[in-house]
């Protein structure tokens, strides 16, 4: 007779993100993500079993500047940088 082995597995994740616009030229974004998975931990409910990932980024809309108003080749250029 074969033995059945069953294990309950859980994966949980939460993600929060907010973007702020300053004068339709500068945009700042911040985010945080929390992840936990039961195959890697004995008890998923303990605080130390959660992984945290932070994200920050910013962008600058060049097409809103006076010197770019006649841009024909690229109409909406944006300079973007970020960190994870």
Buried (B, 14 or more C-beta within 10 A) or exposed (E): EEEEEEEEEEEEEEEEEEEEEEEEBEBEBBBBBEBBBBEEBEEBEEEEBBEEEEBEBBBBBBBBEEEBEEEEEEEEEEEEEEEE
